[in-house]
Every structure is written in C-alpha cells, then in structure tokens.
Amino acid sequence: MPDGLQIGLFIHLSAVFVAAGTSTTFILVLSMMRRGRTVQDIRTFSTLGGLAEHAFPFATLVLLLSGAYLVNEFDFSWVMVGSTPQPSRSC
C-alpha cells in the first residue's frame, strides 16, 4: 500500500506532465493555426487550443497544492533554507 509521500509525488509529477503537455499543445496549436489554409482548419485547431487552455490552470493548481502538501507533510528543510532571507553584504 503506498504511503502519503508516494501518492503526493505521483500527483505532483502527473500535474507536471499535464502542465507541460498542455503548454506544448498550445504552442503547437498556435503554430498550426498560422499554417491553416481554410477557416475550417483554423476552427479545428482552435477547438483543440480551447481544451488545452482549460486544462492548464487546473494542472498548475494541482501542482501547487500537491507541492504545498509535500512541503508541509514531510521534512523538506531545503525549502526553509531557500526561502529565508539572506543577510545583506556591504563592501
């Protein structure tokens, strides 16, 4: 039975891949819309772009929430080190 870390990592990595896939799809759709020769071609690609447009915010929200869960639930002290302000150096 998987524990919370494994489930959290799976959800987090799945969200990374969905976000990367939707952003890549959106770039490809824009490229194909420029090359469209008829209005029907452009409408077909705009439909696919609309699907990618709705999936990307959901994927980033899941990515942020699962990342916050992983940081709060488990001891990732490197996050605290990276988020603390550094003392200013004066020469």
Order of alpha helices (4+ residues) and beta strands (2+ residues): alpha-alpha-alpha
